[in-house]
Each structure stands twice: as C-alpha cells, then as structure tokens.
Amino acid sequence: MRMVDPNEEIKHQKQQEQNQDLIDFFPINDIPSRGYFYSDGTKIYGRRLNVSEVKKLAQLNEDNFDEVVDTVIQSTIKGIDILDLKRQDKLYILFWLRANSFRDNNFKVDFTCPFCLDKLKEKLEKDKTYKPTQEELQSSFFHFKLEHLQINYLPEKFKKEYDCDGHSIEIDYESVRDQRYRESHFAKNKELDFEILELASNLGKIDGKEYMLSERYKFLSTKISPEGYVKLESYVKKNEFGFKDVMIVKCNKCGGDAPVGVTFCKEFMLPKIEIS
C-alpha cells in the first residue's frame, strides 16, 4: 500500500491551492481495479480521517459494516460516486484512509497459532494432569504494518469478454450499487442460490444486451451447462482483485508460519499509541 510521503504532501498542497475543492485531498492512484471499469479520466482523491470518523469506524461490527463504511467514505473521497466504486476498491480505500490518517501504522495483533495449539493438545492428551504454563495460554501476536498489506490487482491483460457455451458474457465486477441491490434482492427471495446470485451480480452484458439481475440469475441457472458455469465462475475468481484477507505471519512463540485473517477490529481503526 502506497503511503502519502511528507515531502510529496507539501508539494501537493502548493499545487492544490489553485483548486479549493481538493484542498487536503490526495490522489489515490493504486486501486486494485486499476480504474479499468471507470470512465476515462476518472481520478479518485481521498483525505485523512477526522476524529469523529475514526471513532465511527472503531464501532464497526458485522451488522453495521457497510452502512458505517459507506457513510465515512462518501465524505472522505472525491472524483467518483461511492455507488460506482467496485466493492473491492471500496475496501482498499478504507485501508488507504486508515493508513494515511496515522503516521505510525504499526500495531499489535493477537491471534491463536494453530501450531502452538496442536502442541498443547498433544501434551494434554499424553498427560491428563498436565497444567499449561502462562506462556502456553497466552495468545501469539505480531506487529502489523499497513504498507505490508498484500494487494491483488486486476491483471493488465484482463479480457472483459468471456465466451461461455457460445454466449459472449461481459465480466463487470460488482459495484457498491450492485452489492446493495443483490443483498436487497436476496433478502426478498431467500429461495435463490446465494452463489449463483453473487456470480450474476459480477456480470454485465450477455450477447451484447443488458439484463436485470434476476434475468442474469436465470441465464446462469438454466441457459448454460454445469461445465460452462464452473469455468465462468473460475474465470471470475481468477481475475478478482482486492486485498488478500489472509496473511502468513511468523508466530512469536513457536516461530511457525501461521495464517491470520485481516480484520477491521477496533484496534485497527483506533490504535493504542504508547507515549514515552
């Protein structure tokens, strides 16, 4: 993830003095989609989060995630309507806002190491009277830096048109607007297959024609072969962009490489900073 350089910031501020609308805003040039799906000339700008926005994001949970994130991003970016943002670009921008709102992006993340857990289970199975040490009961941890966040970019040679059972299908990854519509549609039609609906939401024109989400869903369900469906789904996943939501980190206790999910916890949005 690219951070705003202090020297670049001073230079940028001087350049932006002629454009009052972009004062305090900086270009976000490295979005995962590479801007491929947006209108030519689209430039996205973001500013640093203020205290109120950071506090809002620190209250994120499964139920309010999209509502809070969309509200904050809507007020902190310019150059594009948030509804037109591709969903994975939106999440990347959230990381960008967090990364550039705190100069020190290093914070401690606790996790349960599967290797340490296996070793402890093995000891307990061999000796039922064994009492774990305080160190064995403690969580493992690592120091996470946002600049080390791994990003999957849309391949430079990405082909939008995909031939499926003789049909020309456009791959047009889901936007925030599409996501909202899909979730609303699914809430009203629980009998629908979630995965087929999600794939349909990532499609554009079929044989050169625009179709409603329900029609794309029907097309996937009844008009193509199971083999064609699997290949189409694989192609969409192969070219999917965004940040990798799992990192491989080294356990501070056993030294093993363990998978850890990247989450938007309170400590992520509102880190604790030690004052010396």
C-alpha positions in Angstrom: 0.0 0.0 0.0 1.4 3.4 -1.0 1.6 6.0 1.8 1.5 9.7 1.3 5.1 11.0 1.6 5.5 14.1 3.8 7.6 15.8 1.1 5.1 14.9 -1.6 2.4 16.3 0.8 4.0 19.7 0.9 4.4 19.8 -2.9 0.8 18.6 -3.4 -0.6 21.3 -1.1 1.0 24.0 -3.1 -0.4 22.5 -6.3 -3.9 22.3 -4.8 -4.0 25.9 -3.7 -5.4 26.7 -7.1 -8.2 24.1 -6.7 -10.0 24.9 -3.4 -12.3 21.8 -3.8 -9.3 19.5 -3.5 -7.5 21.2 -0.5 -6.4 18.4 1.9 -7.2 15.7 -0.7 -4.6 13.4 -2.2 -4.8 11.2 -5.3 -5.4 7.5 -4.7 -3.6 6.1 -7.7 -3.1 2.4 -6.8 -6.6 1.0 -6.5 -6.8 -2.8 -7.2 -9.1 -2.5 -10.2 -6.5 -0.1 -11.8 -9.5 2.1 -12.7 -10.4 -0.3 -15.6 -14.1 -0.3 -15.0 -14.5 3.5 -14.6 -15.0 6.3 -17.1 -11.9 7.6 -18.8 -10.3 10.4 -16.9 -11.7 9.3 -13.5 -9.4 10.4 -10.7 -10.1 9.5 -7.1 -8.9 11.6 -4.2 -9.0 11.0 -0.5 -8.3 13.0 2.6 -7.3 11.9 6.1 -10.0 10.7 8.5 -11.0 13.2 11.3 -11.5 12.1 14.9 -15.3 11.7 14.5 -14.9 9.4 11.5 -12.2 7.3 13.2 -14.5 6.8 16.2 -17.3 5.7 14.0 -15.1 3.2 12.2 -13.9 1.9 15.6 -17.5 0.8 16.3 -17.7 -1.4 13.2 -19.4 -4.8 13.5 -21.0 -7.4 11.2 -24.4 -5.7 11.3 -23.4 -2.0 10.6 -20.2 -2.6 8.5 -21.4 -1.4 5.1 -23.6 1.4 6.5 -20.7 2.9 8.5 -18.0 2.4 5.9 -20.1 3.8 3.1 -21.0 6.9 5.1 -17.4 7.6 6.0 -16.0 7.0 2.5 -18.7 9.2 1.0 -17.4 12.2 3.0 -13.7 11.5 2.6 -13.3 10.9 -1.2 -13.9 12.9 -4.3 -13.8 12.2 -8.0 -16.4 9.4 -8.0 -19.8 8.5 -6.6 -19.3 5.8 -3.9 -22.1 3.8 -5.5 -20.0 3.4 -8.7 -17.0 2.1 -6.8 -16.2 -1.5 -7.3 -16.7 -3.3 -4.0 -13.1 -4.3 -3.5 -11.9 -0.9 -4.4 -14.1 0.5 -1.7 -12.4 -1.8 0.9 -9.0 -0.8 -0.3 -9.9 2.9 0.0 -10.9 2.1 3.6 -7.4 0.7 4.2 -5.9 3.8 2.4 -7.8 6.2 4.7 -6.7 4.3 7.8 -3.1 4.1 6.6 -2.8 7.8 5.8 -4.6 9.0 9.0 -1.9 7.7 11.4 1.8 8.3 10.7 2.7 5.1 12.7 0.8 2.2 11.1 2.4 -0.5 13.3 0.0 -2.1 15.7 -0.1 -5.3 17.7 -2.5 -8.1 16.6 -3.2 -11.1 18.8 -4.0 -14.4 17.2 -4.2 -18.1 18.1 -1.4 -20.1 16.5 -2.6 -23.5 15.3 0.8 -25.0 15.7 1.1 -23.9 19.4 -2.5 -25.1 19.9 -1.6 -28.5 18.4 1.5 -28.8 20.7 -0.6 -28.0 23.7 -3.3 -30.5 22.8 -0.6 -33.2 22.3 0.8 -32.5 25.8 -2.7 -32.7 27.3 -3.5 -35.9 25.6 -0.3 -37.6 26.8 -0.6 -36.3 30.3 -4.2 -35.6 31.6 -2.7 -33.9 34.7 -0.5 -31.5 32.8 -1.1 -27.9 33.7 -0.3 -25.4 30.8 2.2 -22.6 31.5 1.1 -19.0 31.4 3.0 -18.6 28.2 1.2 -21.5 26.6 -2.2 -20.0 27.5 -1.3 -16.6 26.1 -2.2 -15.6 22.5 0.5 -15.2 19.9 1.0 -11.8 18.4 2.6 -10.0 15.5 3.1 -6.3 14.6 1.1 -5.5 11.5 2.1 -2.7 9.2 -0.4 -1.5 6.6 2.3 -0.9 4.0 2.8 -4.7 4.0 -0.8 -5.4 3.1 -0.9 -7.7 0.1 -3.0 -6.5 -2.9 -4.3 -8.5 -5.8 -4.5 -6.2 -8.8 -6.7 -6.7 -11.9 -4.4 -8.4 -14.4 -3.1 -6.0 -17.0 -4.1 -8.3 -19.8 -7.6 -8.9 -18.4 -10.2 -9.7 -21.0 -13.7 -8.4 -20.2 -15.5 -10.6 -22.7 -15.7 -14.3 -21.9 -17.1 -17.0 -24.2 -19.4 -19.4 -22.3 -21.2 -22.2 -24.2 -21.3 -19.9 -27.3 -22.5 -16.9 -25.4 -20.5 -13.7 -25.1 -20.5 -12.6 -21.4 -19.0 -9.4 -20.0 -17.3 -9.6 -16.7 -18.2 -6.4 -14.8 -17.3 -6.8 -11.2 -19.9 -5.8 -8.6 -20.1 -2.1 -7.6 -21.4 -0.8 -4.3 -24.7 -0.1 -6.0 -24.8 -3.7 -7.4 -24.0 -5.1 -3.9 -26.8 -3.2 -2.3 -29.3 -4.4 -5.0 -28.1 -8.0 -4.7 -28.5 -8.1 -1.0 -31.9 -6.5 -1.1 -33.0 -8.9 -3.9 -31.7 -11.9 -1.9 -33.5 -10.7 1.3 -36.8 -10.8 -0.6 -36.1 -14.1 -2.4 -34.4 -16.4 0.1 -35.1 -19.4 -2.1 -32.4 -18.2 -4.6 -28.9 -19.8 -4.6 -26.6 -17.2 -3.0 -23.5 -18.2 -5.0 -25.3 -18.1 -8.4 -26.8 -14.7 -7.5 -23.4 -13.4 -6.5 -21.8 -14.5 -9.8 -24.7 -13.0 -11.7 -24.0 -9.7 -9.9 -20.5 -9.7 -11.3 -21.7 -9.9 -14.9 -22.5 -7.2 -17.4 -24.0 -7.6 -20.9 -24.8 -11.0 -22.2 -24.6 -11.3 -26.0 -24.4 -7.5 -26.2 -27.6 -6.9 -24.2 -28.3 -5.5 -20.8 -30.3 -7.7 -18.4 -31.7 -7.3 -14.9 -30.0 -9.2 -12.1 -32.9 -11.7 -11.9 -32.6 -12.4 -15.7 -28.8 -12.9 -15.4 -29.5 -15.3 -12.5 -32.0 -17.2 -14.7 -29.5 -17.3 -17.5 -26.8 -18.9 -15.3 -29.3 -21.3 -13.8 -30.9 -22.6 -17.0 -29.2 -21.4 -20.2 -25.6 -22.7 -19.7 -24.2 -26.1 -18.9 -22.8 -27.1 -15.5 -19.3 -27.2 -17.0 -19.8 -23.8 -18.6 -20.9 -22.4 -15.2 -17.9 -23.8 -13.4 -15.5 -22.4 -16.0 -17.1 -19.0 -15.9 -17.0 -18.9 -12.1 -13.4 -19.9 -12.1 -12.5 -17.2 -14.6 -14.2 -14.5 -12.5 -12.4 -15.7 -9.3 -9.1 -16.0 -11.2 -9.2 -12.3 -12.1 -10.7 -11.0 -8.9 -9.0 -8.0 -7.4 -8.7 -6.6 -3.9 -6.6 -7.1 -0.8 -5.7 -10.6 0.4 -7.8 -11.2 3.5 -5.3 -13.7 5.0 -1.7 -13.1 5.8 1.0 -15.6 6.7 2.8 -14.4 9.8 5.6 -15.8 12.0 4.4 -16.9 15.5 6.4 -15.1 18.2 6.1 -18.3 20.4 7.0 -21.3 18.1 8.4 -19.5 15.1 6.0 -21.2 12.7 4.3 -19.6 9.8 0.6 -19.2 10.6 -2.4 -17.9 8.6 -4.1 -14.8 10.2 -7.2 -13.1 8.8 -7.1 -9.4 8.2 -10.0 -7.9 10.1 -11.4 -4.4 10.8 -11.2 -4.6 14.5 -11.3 -1.6 16.9 -7.6 -1.7 17.4 -7.1 -1.5 13.7 -9.1 1.7 13.3 -8.2 3.3 16.7 -4.7 2.0 17.6 -3.2 2.4 21.0 -0.1 4.6 20.9 2.4 4.5 23.7 3.7 7.9 24.9 7.3 7.8 26.1 
